[in-house]
Amino acid sequence: MGDGDKWKYTDVIVMVRGALHYPVSDKFDAYGGVGLGMRYAGVSFEGNSLGTASSTAVTSGLFVGGRYFFAQNIGAFAELGYDQSYRKIGLTAKF
């Protein structure tokens, strides 16, 4: 492999998810769910030789999580599972 070698990885998931929520308290909400969608994965190499490979397949997932609302409509969430990633954290809003 030379200095000009370039690798490019692509991984795109488009998924529909559904969840069953269980309100533990006014501020905390636990949930679990499933997802179903499509996944595109590809890799390409440019160097001494050229090469590409890709695939598109149906994908699914399971997850559990919780949301804590620190204001009436704004909160934080955390999830564990296997769908888009193994773990997630972020902000959530309720409308």
Buried (B, 14 or more C-beta within 10 A) or exposed (E): EEEEEEEEEEEEBEBEEEBEEEEEEEEEBBBBBBBEBEBBBBBBBEEEEEEEEEEEEEBEBEBEBBBBBEEEEEBEBEBEBEBBEEEBEEEBEEE
